[in-house]
Amino acid sequence: DHACRSFSEVALLVCGRQSVVAARAAAARPDAASPEAQDEAGGGMGGVPSAVRESRSVLLLLALLAVVLTVPCDGSGEGHPVPLVLPVPDSSRLEVQQQGLELLKNIEGPISPVIVIGPYRSGKSFTLNQLLGVGCDKGFGVGHTRSTETKGIWMWSDPPSKRLKDGRTTSILYMDTEGFESTGKSNSYDDRVFAVSAILSSVLIYNLPETIRESDIGKLSFAVELANGIFERYSPDDPAGARSLRPDAAQQPADTLTNFSGSLGQFDPGAMLWLIQRDFLQGKSVSEVVADALRPAPNPTHDPDIEQTNAIRLSLSTIAANSSGYSLSQPHLERTRLCELPDSELEPRYIEQRDGLRKLVTELAEPKAFSGRLTSGPELAQLAVRLVEALNSQEIPNAASMLDVFNRDVVSKAVRTYRSALTGLSLPMNEDDMQKVERKAKDKANRLFSTTVVGRKQGQDLAVELAQSLDREWHVKLNENLAASNELCSGLESRCENQLDELQSMRLPSVRKFNVTFAACRASFERRCLGPARPLFDHRLDKALIRAQNSFNKEYNDRLYTGLLFMFLGGAVFFRFMVHVKLLEGTCWVAFIFLELYPHLQLNGSMYETTWWKATVRIWEVVIFALFGFRGEWALWLAILVAGAVYRVTRKDGKRARRNKSSSVRDLDV
């Protein structure tokens, strides 16, 4: 082509020089000014000199030759691949190419981008060349090595036209992309290329070898979700962001962007064509395979893995509505020679299918539109720039980051398992019992982690993190146990102290009742007070008991001493005036005088420490216990009442007998 153009330029230059020579020759003739001479020289041809006529003839021939030679020698057109997006060296990010932007800016009117995506070494570039009708040496690069040939996103510089139903024409812009899952490229790079293709395309051709796999659906779903995420970032809630992403934002006033920004809330893809290469499988048609692949799977048992699979299909519901399938058989057995073979040597079935694919793609290629408004080449160029900027600023998860997320989720599950086991504890509880439960819970959490985590190095690092997390959970549970133990033991200790206060004011003081009542409260405290706070409150309760015993003993002895004084004084009066028993009356007077004088005669120590007083206390305790301290005390009271009644009757009978005897004696005397 370069040689043909150079030759045409030389021809045009010769034409120009020949015209100058002819003009100079005509001006040099001496009789040029004479009309007669001109007529004579012209030989009756309008007075035109023969030299000029010869020059004009040569000029006309050379001009025609130049026009013919401006057509390329092979007659294949001026089309060639032009890069739009290329990878940034040593990075997973993209870079828009000025050459591709200039191409888009020169495309006026509606534009219909047809973009082919798919795994590397799946025949994308060869298929595009077949659709364009160009050879591999003229079209998109086709390689036969194990490394990918196409880098980034490339466009065909001479897009064919298609007449629309309304009479307008749209430019079908074929675009080739770098195959994903190639070695040396991260998944985030593939996802960026995939997302740009999905957003810019009017027809997205998903080129797949042999069949549709679950990983292909997952890859497409992630790219669509990523595209949705980019658009949602510039939702109507962020008018500035919506304005920055809109293709014609630089030319439109701010008040005209409202409707457009509303359409950016969700990515609306164009037509989706699932192209199955080297289709040799029998059974369902490609369209049926596509429909089945995008249809949710039955899940009556609510299996979580199937639910996740169906969630992926739900995210592709919009694409599923616009999807169609097509298959291409293998063009030739020698795939490495496909670029060298003419159509006559390719499989006839493939030729037929290829022509059908060319027709189908042309039919599907509708103008790219946003919010019902057709997009032109300059607008698409501006959208590509904004889109790449947004994707480059977006952190995209790759296999390593997703593995990290998975492993950290394993750590979270292990921590939740550990926490769940500790949550079932009934607090407060003794620390020994609690530690037994904690060891079982930790073993269960570590076993879950070790059997689920992926990657030895990362597993070792996360094992340390898991141990730290479990320690934090354990200390939290210990603090909860301490708080619960404090609350419970404090309440039990307060109840026992209240009982000690009540025992201080007994109507009939009894050491035995004091000890028995406090022992019962202490037993309840020891049985119910659990946890780390028990030693503290146990010590506090011992101190409270010592204080209460000291106070009670002094109060008890004083009250008993006073009571004995009144009892003996009352007994002396009773046995003197009511029941005449001189022996008992005398005994009461002796005891009263002794109790009244002994404290004044005691020189060493307290009376309450003497042996006789302790014996007195024991006797008093026996009496109180006999009268009030056991379950059969009613029988004792009944016996006392009966004895009293019998004594009273006997005494009356004795008095009556004595009176009768006295009367008889008097009668005899008389």
C-alpha positions as CSV (number, residue, x, y, z in Angstrom):
1,D,0.0,0.0,0.0
2,H,2.8,2.4,0.8
3,A,4.5,1.8,-2.6
4,C,1.2,2.4,-4.4
5,R,0.6,5.6,-2.6
6,S,4.1,6.8,-3.2
7,F,3.8,6.1,-6.9
8,S,0.5,8.0,-7.2
9,E,2.0,11.0,-5.4
10,V,4.9,10.9,-8.0
11,A,2.3,10.8,-10.8
12,L,0.5,13.8,-9.4
13,L,3.8,15.7,-9.1
14,V,4.6,14.9,-12.8
15,C,1.2,16.2,-13.9
16,G,1.8,19.4,-12.1
17,R,5.2,19.8,-13.6
18,Q,3.9,19.0,-17.2
19,S,1.2,21.7,-16.9
20,V,3.8,24.3,-16.0
21,V,6.0,23.3,-19.0
22,A,3.1,23.6,-21.3
23,A,2.2,27.0,-20.1
24,R,5.8,28.2,-20.5
25,A,6.0,26.8,-24.1
26,A,2.8,28.6,-25.1
27,A,4.0,31.9,-23.7
28,A,7.4,31.6,-25.5
29,R,5.9,31.5,-29.1
30,P,6.3,35.0,-30.8
31,D,3.0,34.8,-32.6
32,A,1.1,33.8,-29.6
33,A,-0.6,37.1,-29.4
34,S,-1.9,36.9,-33.0
35,P,-5.3,35.3,-33.4
36,E,-4.5,34.3,-36.9
37,A,-1.3,32.7,-35.9
38,Q,-3.1,30.9,-33.1
39,D,-5.8,29.7,-35.5
40,E,-3.1,28.5,-37.9
41,A,-1.1,26.8,-35.3
42,G,-4.2,25.3,-33.8
43,G,-5.1,23.6,-37.0
44,G,-8.7,24.7,-36.8
45,M,-9.2,23.4,-33.3
46,G,-10.4,26.5,-31.5
47,G,-7.1,28.3,-31.8
48,V,-5.4,26.0,-29.3
49,P,-1.7,25.5,-30.0
50,S,-0.6,21.9,-30.6
51,A,1.9,22.0,-27.8
52,V,-0.8,23.0,-25.4
53,R,-3.0,20.3,-26.7
54,E,-0.3,17.7,-26.2
55,S,0.4,18.9,-22.7
56,R,-3.3,18.8,-21.8
57,S,-3.5,15.2,-23.1
58,V,-0.5,14.1,-21.1
59,L,-1.9,15.9,-18.0
60,L,-5.3,14.2,-18.4
61,L,-3.7,10.7,-18.7
62,L,-1.4,11.2,-15.7
63,A,-4.3,12.5,-13.6
64,L,-6.4,9.5,-14.4
65,L,-3.4,7.3,-13.6
66,A,-2.9,9.0,-10.2
67,V,-6.6,8.5,-9.4
68,V,-6.4,4.8,-10.2
69,L,-3.1,4.3,-8.3
70,T,-4.5,5.9,-5.1
71,V,-6.6,2.8,-4.7
72,P,-4.7,0.2,-2.7
73,C,-3.0,-2.5,-4.7
74,D,-4.8,-5.4,-3.1
75,G,-8.2,-3.8,-3.1
76,S,-8.8,-4.7,0.6
77,G,-9.6,-1.2,2.0
78,E,-7.8,1.0,4.4
79,G,-8.8,-0.9,7.6
80,H,-6.2,-1.9,10.2
81,P,-6.2,-2.6,14.0
82,V,-6.0,0.4,16.2
83,P,-5.4,0.2,20.0
84,L,-8.0,1.8,22.3
85,V,-6.9,0.4,25.7
86,L,-3.5,-1.1,26.5
87,P,-2.2,-2.5,29.8
88,V,0.0,-0.3,32.0
89,P,3.4,-2.1,32.1
90,D,4.0,-4.1,35.3
91,S,0.5,-3.3,36.5
92,S,-3.1,-4.6,36.4
93,R,-4.5,-1.2,35.4
94,L,-5.4,0.1,31.9
95,E,-4.4,3.1,29.8
96,V,-6.4,4.7,27.1
97,Q,-4.5,5.2,23.8
98,Q,-4.8,8.6,22.0
99,Q,-4.7,6.8,18.6
100,G,-7.9,4.9,19.4
101,L,-9.6,8.0,20.8
102,E,-8.9,9.9,17.6
103,L,-10.5,7.1,15.6
104,L,-13.6,7.2,17.7
105,K,-13.8,11.0,17.5
106,N,-13.8,10.8,13.7
107,I,-16.8,8.5,13.6
108,E,-19.9,10.7,13.2
109,G,-23.4,9.5,13.8
110,P,-24.6,6.4,15.6
111,I,-22.1,3.7,16.5
112,S,-22.5,0.0,17.2
113,P,-19.5,-1.5,18.9
114,V,-19.3,-5.3,18.5
115,I,-16.8,-6.6,21.0
116,V,-15.5,-10.2,21.3
117,I,-14.4,-11.5,24.7
118,G,-13.4,-14.9,26.0
119,P,-10.5,-17.0,27.2
120,Y,-7.1,-16.6,25.5
121,R,-6.3,-19.0,22.7
122,S,-10.1,-19.5,21.9
123,G,-10.0,-18.0,18.4
124,K,-11.4,-14.5,19.0
125,S,-9.1,-12.6,16.7
126,F,-9.4,-15.2,13.9
127,T,-13.2,-15.1,14.1
128,L,-13.1,-11.3,13.9
129,N,-10.9,-11.4,10.8
130,Q,-13.4,-13.8,9.3
131,L,-16.3,-11.5,10.0
132,L,-14.4,-8.6,8.4
133,G,-13.3,-10.7,5.5
134,V,-9.6,-9.9,5.9
135,G,-6.5,-12.1,6.3
136,C,-4.5,-12.6,9.4
137,D,-1.7,-10.5,8.0
138,K,-4.0,-7.5,7.5
139,G,-6.5,-7.9,10.4
140,F,-6.2,-8.5,14.1
141,G,-3.2,-10.4,15.3
142,V,-3.5,-14.1,15.4
143,G,-0.8,-16.2,17.2
144,H,-0.1,-19.8,17.7
145,T,2.1,-19.7,20.8
146,R,1.0,-20.3,24.4
147,S,1.1,-16.6,25.2
148,T,-1.7,-14.2,24.3
149,E,-1.4,-12.3,21.1
150,T,-3.8,-9.4,21.6
151,K,-3.0,-6.9,24.5
152,G,-5.8,-4.7,25.9
153,I,-8.6,-3.7,23.5
154,W,-8.2,-3.0,19.8
155,M,-10.6,-1.6,17.2
156,W,-10.9,-2.0,13.4
157,S,-10.2,1.4,11.8
158,D,-12.6,1.1,8.9
159,P,-16.0,0.2,10.4
160,P,-18.6,-1.0,7.9
161,S,-22.0,0.7,7.8
162,K,-25.5,-0.6,8.4
163,R,-28.7,1.1,7.3
164,L,-31.2,1.4,10.1
165,K,-35.0,1.2,9.7
166,D,-35.4,4.9,10.0
167,G,-33.1,5.5,7.1
168,R,-30.0,6.5,9.1
169,T,-26.8,4.5,9.1
170,T,-24.7,3.2,12.0
171,S,-21.1,2.3,12.0
172,I,-20.4,-1.3,13.2
173,L,-17.1,-1.0,15.1
174,Y,-15.5,-4.4,15.6
175,M,-13.3,-4.7,18.7
176,D,-10.9,-7.4,19.8
177,T,-9.9,-8.0,23.4
178,E,-7.1,-9.7,25.2
179,G,-8.1,-13.2,26.3
180,F,-8.5,-13.6,30.0
181,E,-6.9,-16.2,32.2
182,S,-3.6,-15.9,30.4
183,T,-0.4,-16.4,32.4
184,G,1.3,-13.4,33.9
185,K,-2.0,-11.4,34.2
186,S,-4.0,-10.9,37.3
187,N,-7.7,-11.6,37.5
188,S,-8.3,-7.9,38.3
189,Y,-6.8,-7.0,35.0
190,D,-9.0,-9.4,33.2
191,D,-12.0,-8.1,35.1
192,R,-11.2,-4.5,34.0
193,V,-11.0,-5.5,30.4
194,F,-14.2,-7.5,30.7
195,A,-16.1,-4.6,32.4
196,V,-15.0,-2.0,29.8
197,S,-16.1,-4.4,27.0
198,A,-19.5,-5.1,28.6
199,I,-20.2,-1.4,29.1
200,L,-19.1,-0.1,25.7
201,S,-20.5,-2.9,23.6
202,S,-23.7,-2.9,21.6
203,V,-23.2,-6.6,20.9
204,L,-21.0,-8.6,23.3
205,I,-19.8,-11.9,21.8
206,Y,-18.7,-14.3,24.4
207,N,-16.4,-16.6,22.6
208,L,-16.0,-20.0,24.3
209,P,-14.4,-23.2,23.2
210,E,-16.6,-26.3,22.9
211,T,-19.2,-25.6,25.6
212,I,-20.4,-23.3,28.4
213,R,-18.8,-23.9,31.8
214,E,-19.9,-22.7,35.3
215,S,-16.6,-20.7,35.5
216,D,-17.6,-18.8,32.3
217,I,-20.9,-17.8,33.8
218,G,-19.2,-16.8,37.1
219,K,-16.7,-14.7,35.1
220,L,-19.4,-12.9,33.2
221,S,-21.5,-12.3,36.4
222,F,-18.5,-10.7,38.2
223,A,-17.8,-8.4,35.2
224,V,-21.5,-7.4,35.1
225,E,-21.6,-6.8,38.8
226,L,-18.4,-4.7,38.5
227,A,-19.9,-2.7,35.7
228,N,-23.0,-2.2,37.8
229,G,-20.8,-1.1,40.7
230,I,-19.0,1.5,38.6
231,F,-22.3,2.9,37.5
232,E,-23.8,2.9,41.0
233,R,-20.9,4.9,42.2
234,Y,-22.1,7.7,39.9
235,S,-25.8,7.4,40.9
236,P,-28.2,10.3,41.2
237,D,-27.1,10.6,44.8
238,D,-23.8,11.8,43.5
239,P,-24.6,14.3,40.8
240,A,-21.0,15.3,40.3
241,G,-20.0,11.7,39.7
242,A,-22.9,11.1,37.3
243,R,-21.8,14.2,35.3
244,S,-18.2,13.0,35.2
245,L,-19.1,9.6,33.8
246,R,-21.6,10.8,31.2
247,P,-20.0,10.7,27.7
248,D,-21.1,14.1,26.6
249,A,-20.7,15.7,30.1
250,A,-18.3,18.3,28.8
251,Q,-20.8,19.6,26.2
252,Q,-24.0,19.4,28.2
253,P,-25.2,22.0,30.8
254,A,-25.7,20.7,34.3
255,D,-29.5,21.0,34.2
256,T,-29.8,18.5,31.3
257,L,-28.0,15.7,33.1
258,T,-30.7,14.6,35.6
259,N,-32.4,12.0,33.4
260,F,-29.2,10.6,32.1
261,S,-27.6,10.2,35.5
262,G,-30.7,8.3,36.6
263,S,-30.0,5.7,33.9
264,L,-26.5,5.2,35.4
265,G,-28.0,3.6,38.5
266,Q,-27.8,0.2,36.8
267,F,-25.8,-1.1,33.9
268,D,-28.0,-2.0,30.9
269,P,-26.1,-4.3,28.5
270,G,-26.9,-4.7,24.9
271,A,-27.2,-8.0,23.0
272,M,-25.3,-11.0,24.3
273,L,-24.1,-13.6,21.8
274,W,-22.7,-16.9,23.2
275,L,-20.4,-18.2,20.4
276,I,-19.3,-21.8,20.9
277,Q,-16.2,-22.6,18.9
278,R,-15.3,-26.1,17.7
279,D,-18.8,-27.3,18.5
280,F,-18.8,-31.1,18.0
281,L,-21.1,-32.1,20.9
282,Q,-24.4,-33.8,20.2
283,G,-27.8,-33.2,21.8
284,K,-29.3,-29.9,22.6
285,S,-28.9,-26.9,20.3
286,V,-26.7,-24.0,21.4
287,S,-29.7,-21.8,22.2
288,E,-31.0,-24.5,24.5
289,V,-27.7,-24.9,26.1
290,V,-27.5,-21.1,26.7
291,A,-31.0,-21.1,28.1
292,D,-30.3,-24.0,30.5
293,A,-27.0,-22.5,31.6
294,L,-28.7,-19.2,32.6
295,R,-31.7,-20.9,34.2
296,P,-31.7,-21.2,38.0
297,A,-31.1,-24.8,39.2
298,P,-33.8,-26.5,41.4
299,N,-32.9,-26.4,45.0
300,P,-35.6,-28.1,47.1
301,T,-33.2,-28.8,50.0
302,H,-31.9,-25.2,50.1
303,D,-28.3,-26.3,49.6
304,P,-26.1,-23.2,50.2
305,D,-23.8,-24.0,47.2
306,I,-26.7,-24.2,44.8
307,E,-28.2,-21.0,46.3
308,Q,-24.9,-19.3,45.5
309,T,-25.0,-20.6,42.0
310,N,-28.6,-19.4,41.5
311,A,-27.6,-16.0,42.9
312,I,-25.0,-15.7,40.1
313,R,-27.7,-16.5,37.6
314,L,-30.1,-14.0,39.1
315,S,-27.5,-11.3,38.6
316,L,-27.5,-12.2,34.9
317,S,-31.2,-12.0,34.5
318,T,-31.0,-8.9,32.2
319,I,-28.4,-10.5,30.0
320,A,-30.4,-13.7,29.9
321,A,-33.3,-11.9,28.4
322,N,-31.0,-10.5,25.5
323,S,-28.9,-13.7,25.0
324,S,-28.7,-15.9,22.0
325,G,-26.4,-18.7,21.0
326,Y,-24.5,-19.7,17.9
327,S,-21.9,-22.4,17.2
328,L,-19.0,-22.7,14.8
329,S,-17.5,-26.0,13.8
330,Q,-13.8,-26.4,13.4
331,P,-12.6,-24.7,10.2
332,H,-9.8,-27.2,9.5
333,L,-7.9,-29.9,11.4
334,E,-4.6,-28.0,11.1
335,R,-5.5,-25.0,13.2
336,T,-2.0,-23.5,13.0
337,R,-2.4,-23.1,9.3
338,L,-5.8,-21.4,9.3
339,C,-4.4,-18.0,8.4
340,E,-2.7,-19.6,5.3
341,L,-5.7,-21.5,4.0
342,P,-8.2,-19.9,1.5
343,D,-11.9,-20.4,1.9
344,S,-11.8,-23.2,-0.7
345,E,-9.8,-25.4,1.7
346,L,-11.9,-24.7,4.8
347,E,-14.7,-27.0,5.9
348,P,-17.9,-26.2,3.9
349,R,-20.0,-26.4,7.0
350,Y,-17.8,-23.8,8.7
351,I,-18.1,-21.5,5.7
352,E,-21.8,-21.7,5.9
353,Q,-21.9,-21.1,9.6
354,R,-19.4,-18.2,9.3
355,D,-21.6,-16.5,6.8
356,G,-24.6,-17.0,9.0
357,L,-22.7,-15.6,12.0
358,R,-21.7,-12.5,9.9
359,K,-25.4,-11.9,9.0
360,L,-26.5,-12.5,12.6
361,V,-24.0,-10.1,14.1
362,T,-25.1,-7.4,11.6
363,E,-28.7,-7.9,12.6
364,L,-27.9,-7.7,16.3
365,A,-25.7,-4.6,15.9
366,E,-27.9,-1.8,17.1
367,P,-26.6,1.7,17.9
368,K,-25.2,2.1,21.4
369,A,-27.6,4.2,23.5
370,F,-27.7,5.6,27.0
371,S,-31.0,6.6,28.5
372,G,-32.6,6.2,25.0
373,R,-30.1,8.6,23.5
374,L,-27.9,7.3,20.7
375,T,-24.2,7.6,21.3
376,S,-21.7,8.9,18.7
377,G,-18.0,8.1,18.4
378,P,-16.8,11.2,20.2
379,E,-19.1,10.5,23.1
380,L,-18.0,6.9,23.3
381,A,-14.4,8.1,23.3
382,Q,-15.1,10.3,26.3
383,L,-17.0,7.5,28.1
384,A,-14.0,5.1,27.5
385,V,-11.7,7.6,29.2
386,R,-14.0,8.1,32.2
387,L,-14.6,4.4,32.5
388,V,-11.0,3.5,32.5
389,E,-10.2,6.1,35.1
390,A,-13.0,4.8,37.3
391,L,-11.9,1.2,37.0
392,N,-8.3,2.1,37.7
393,S,-9.3,3.8,40.9
394,Q,-11.4,0.7,41.9
395,E,-9.7,-2.0,43.9
396,I,-10.8,-5.3,42.3
397,P,-10.5,-8.6,44.2
398,N,-8.3,-11.2,42.6
399,A,-7.5,-14.8,43.4
400,A,-5.1,-13.9,46.1
401,S,-7.4,-11.3,47.7
402,M,-10.4,-13.7,47.4
403,L,-8.3,-16.4,49.0
404,D,-7.4,-14.0,51.8
405,V,-11.1,-13.2,52.2
406,F,-12.0,-16.9,52.3
407,N,-9.3,-17.7,54.9
408,R,-10.3,-14.7,57.0
409,D,-13.9,-16.0,56.8
410,V,-12.6,-19.3,58.1
411,V,-11.1,-17.5,61.0
412,S,-14.4,-15.7,61.6
413,K,-16.3,-19.0,61.5
414,A,-13.8,-20.6,64.0
415,V,-14.2,-17.6,66.3
416,R,-18.0,-17.8,66.1
417,T,-17.8,-21.5,66.8
418,Y,-15.7,-20.8,69.9
419,R,-17.9,-18.0,71.0
420,S,-21.0,-20.1,70.5
421,A,-19.6,-22.8,72.8
422,L,-18.9,-20.3,75.5
423,T,-22.2,-18.5,75.1
424,G,-24.0,-21.7,76.3
425,L,-22.2,-21.5,79.7
426,S,-24.5,-20.7,82.7
427,L,-22.6,-17.9,84.4
428,P,-21.3,-17.6,87.0
429,M,-19.4,-20.9,87.3
430,N,-16.2,-22.1,88.9
431,E,-13.1,-21.4,86.8
432,D,-12.0,-25.0,86.8
433,D,-15.3,-26.1,85.2
434,M,-15.2,-23.1,82.9
435,Q,-11.7,-24.0,81.7
436,K,-12.7,-27.5,80.8
437,V,-15.4,-26.2,78.6
438,E,-13.0,-23.6,77.1
439,R,-10.5,-26.2,76.2
440,K,-13.1,-28.2,74.3
441,A,-14.3,-25.1,72.5
442,K,-10.8,-24.1,71.5
443,D,-10.0,-27.6,70.2
444,K,-13.2,-27.5,68.1
445,A,-12.4,-24.0,66.7
446,N,-8.8,-25.0,65.9
447,R,-9.9,-28.2,64.3
448,L,-12.4,-26.3,62.1
449,F,-9.7,-23.8,61.1
450,S,-7.0,-26.4,60.3
451,T,-9.3,-28.5,58.1
452,T,-10.7,-25.5,56.2
453,V,-8.0,-22.9,55.7
454,V,-6.2,-22.9,52.4
455,G,-2.5,-22.2,52.1
456,R,0.3,-23.1,54.4
457,K,2.0,-19.8,54.8
458,Q,-1.2,-17.8,55.2
459,G,-2.6,-20.5,57.4
460,Q,0.4,-20.1,59.8
461,D,-0.1,-16.3,59.9
462,L,-3.8,-16.6,60.4
463,A,-3.4,-19.3,63.1
464,V,-1.6,-16.7,65.2
465,E,-4.4,-14.2,64.5
466,L,-7.0,-16.9,65.5
467,A,-5.2,-17.6,68.7
468,Q,-5.2,-13.9,69.6
469,S,-8.9,-13.7,68.7
470,L,-9.7,-16.7,70.9
471,D,-7.7,-15.2,73.8
472,R,-9.7,-11.9,73.5
473,E,-13.0,-13.9,73.5
474,W,-11.8,-15.9,76.5
475,H,-10.9,-12.8,78.5
476,V,-14.3,-11.2,77.6
477,K,-16.0,-14.4,79.0
478,L,-13.8,-14.3,82.1
479,N,-14.9,-10.7,82.7
480,E,-18.5,-11.7,82.2
481,N,-18.1,-14.5,84.7
482,L,-16.4,-12.2,87.2
483,A,-19.3,-9.7,86.9
484,A,-21.9,-12.4,87.3
485,S,-20.1,-13.9,90.2
486,N,-19.8,-10.5,91.9
487,E,-23.5,-9.9,91.5
488,L,-24.6,-13.3,92.8
489,C,-22.2,-13.6,95.7
490,S,-22.8,-10.0,96.7
491,G,-26.5,-10.7,97.0
492,L,-26.0,-13.9,99.0
493,E,-23.5,-12.2,101.3
494,S,-25.9,-9.3,101.9
495,R,-28.7,-11.8,102.7
496,C,-26.6,-13.5,105.4
497,E,-25.6,-10.2,106.9
498,N,-29.2,-9.2,107.1
499,Q,-30.0,-12.4,108.9
500,L,-27.2,-11.7,111.3
501,D,-28.7,-8.3,112.1
502,E,-32.1,-10.0,112.7
503,L,-30.6,-12.5,115.0
504,Q,-29.2,-9.7,117.2
505,S,-32.8,-8.8,118.2
506,M,-34.2,-12.2,119.1
507,R,-36.9,-12.0,121.9
508,L,-35.5,-15.1,123.6
509,P,-31.8,-15.1,122.9
510,S,-30.4,-18.4,121.9
511,V,-26.8,-19.2,120.9
512,R,-27.9,-22.4,119.3
513,K,-30.6,-20.7,117.2
514,F,-28.0,-18.0,116.2
515,N,-25.5,-20.7,115.1
516,V,-28.0,-22.9,113.4
517,T,-29.6,-20.0,111.5
518,F,-26.3,-18.6,110.3
519,A,-25.0,-22.0,109.4
520,A,-28.0,-22.6,107.1
521,C,-27.4,-19.2,105.4
522,R,-23.7,-20.0,105.2
523,A,-24.4,-23.3,103.5
524,S,-26.6,-21.6,101.0
525,F,-23.9,-19.1,100.3
526,E,-21.3,-21.8,99.7
527,R,-23.6,-23.8,97.5
528,R,-24.8,-21.0,95.3
529,C,-21.9,-18.6,95.3
530,L,-19.7,-19.6,92.3
531,G,-17.0,-18.1,90.3
532,P,-13.9,-16.0,91.0
533,A,-15.6,-13.6,93.3
534,R,-16.4,-16.3,95.9
535,P,-13.1,-16.1,97.9
536,L,-13.6,-12.3,98.4
537,F,-17.2,-12.5,99.6
538,D,-16.4,-15.6,101.7
539,H,-13.8,-13.6,103.5
540,R,-16.2,-10.7,103.9
541,L,-18.8,-13.0,105.3
542,D,-16.4,-14.5,107.9
543,K,-15.5,-11.0,109.1
544,A,-19.2,-10.1,109.4
545,L,-19.8,-13.3,111.4
546,I,-17.1,-12.5,113.8
547,R,-18.5,-9.0,114.4
548,A,-22.0,-10.3,114.7
549,Q,-20.9,-13.1,117.2
550,N,-19.0,-10.6,119.4
551,S,-22.0,-8.3,119.5
552,F,-24.5,-11.1,120.0
553,N,-22.6,-12.8,122.8
554,K,-22.3,-9.5,124.8
555,E,-26.0,-8.7,124.2
556,Y,-27.0,-12.3,124.9
557,N,-25.2,-12.5,128.2
558,D,-26.5,-9.1,129.4
559,R,-30.0,-10.0,128.5
560,L,-29.7,-13.5,130.1
561,Y,-28.3,-11.9,133.3
562,T,-31.1,-9.4,133.5
563,G,-33.6,-12.0,132.7
564,L,-32.3,-14.3,135.5
565,L,-32.5,-11.4,138.0
566,F,-36.2,-10.7,137.2
567,M,-36.9,-14.5,137.1
568,F,-35.6,-15.2,140.6
569,L,-37.1,-12.0,142.0
570,G,-40.4,-12.9,140.5
571,G,-40.1,-16.5,141.7
572,A,-39.5,-15.3,145.3
573,V,-42.6,-13.1,145.2
574,F,-44.6,-15.9,143.5
575,F,-43.7,-18.6,146.0
576,R,-44.3,-16.3,148.9
577,F,-47.7,-14.8,148.1
578,M,-49.2,-17.0,145.4
579,V,-47.9,-20.5,146.0
580,H,-46.5,-20.9,149.5
581,V,-43.4,-22.9,149.0
582,K,-40.8,-21.6,151.4
583,L,-38.0,-23.7,150.0
584,L,-38.4,-22.4,146.5
585,E,-38.9,-18.9,147.9
586,G,-35.7,-19.1,149.8
587,T,-33.9,-20.6,146.8
588,C,-35.1,-17.7,144.6
589,W,-33.9,-15.1,147.1
590,V,-30.5,-16.7,147.4
591,A,-30.1,-16.8,143.7
592,F,-31.2,-13.2,143.3
593,I,-28.9,-11.9,145.9
594,F,-26.0,-14.0,144.5
595,L,-26.5,-12.6,140.9
596,E,-26.8,-9.1,142.3
597,L,-23.7,-9.2,144.4
598,Y,-21.3,-11.4,142.3
599,P,-20.5,-8.9,139.5
600,H,-19.4,-6.5,142.2
601,L,-17.2,-9.1,143.9
602,Q,-15.6,-10.4,140.7
603,L,-12.0,-9.1,140.6
604,N,-10.4,-11.0,137.7
605,G,-12.1,-11.1,134.3
606,S,-15.7,-11.1,133.4
607,M,-18.4,-13.1,135.1
608,Y,-19.4,-14.3,131.7
609,E,-16.2,-16.2,131.4
610,T,-16.7,-18.2,134.6
611,T,-17.5,-21.9,134.6
612,W,-20.8,-21.6,136.6
613,W,-22.0,-18.9,134.1
614,K,-21.2,-21.1,131.1
615,A,-23.1,-23.9,132.9
616,T,-26.0,-21.6,133.4
617,V,-25.9,-20.7,129.7
618,R,-26.0,-24.4,128.8
619,I,-29.0,-25.0,131.1
620,W,-30.8,-22.0,129.6
621,E,-30.1,-23.3,126.1
622,V,-31.5,-26.7,127.0
623,V,-34.6,-25.1,128.4
624,I,-35.1,-22.9,125.4
625,F,-34.5,-25.8,123.1
626,A,-36.9,-28.0,125.0
627,L,-39.6,-25.3,125.0
628,F,-39.0,-23.8,121.5
629,G,-36.2,-25.5,119.7
630,F,-37.5,-28.8,118.4
631,R,-40.6,-30.1,116.6
632,G,-42.1,-31.8,119.6
633,E,-42.1,-28.9,121.9
634,W,-45.9,-28.8,121.8
635,A,-45.9,-32.1,123.7
636,L,-43.7,-30.7,126.4
637,W,-46.0,-27.7,126.8
638,L,-48.9,-30.0,126.9
639,A,-47.2,-32.0,129.6
640,I,-46.5,-28.9,131.6
641,L,-50.1,-27.8,131.4
642,V,-51.3,-31.2,132.4
643,A,-48.9,-31.3,135.3
644,G,-50.0,-27.9,136.4
645,A,-53.6,-28.8,136.2
646,V,-53.0,-32.0,138.1
647,Y,-51.0,-30.1,140.7
648,R,-53.8,-27.6,141.0
649,V,-56.5,-30.3,141.4
650,T,-54.3,-32.2,143.9
651,R,-53.6,-29.2,145.9
652,K,-57.3,-28.3,146.0
653,D,-58.2,-31.8,147.1
654,G,-55.5,-31.6,149.8
655,K,-56.9,-28.3,151.1
656,R,-60.4,-29.7,151.1
657,A,-59.3,-32.8,152.9
658,R,-57.4,-30.7,155.5
659,R,-60.5,-28.5,156.0
660,N,-62.7,-31.5,156.4
661,K,-60.3,-33.0,158.9
662,S,-60.2,-29.7,160.8
663,S,-64.0,-29.6,160.9
664,S,-64.1,-33.2,162.3
665,V,-61.7,-32.4,165.0
666,R,-63.7,-29.3,166.0
667,D,-66.9,-31.4,166.1
668,L,-65.3,-33.9,168.4
669,D,-64.1,-31.3,170.7
670,V,-67.5,-29.9,170.9
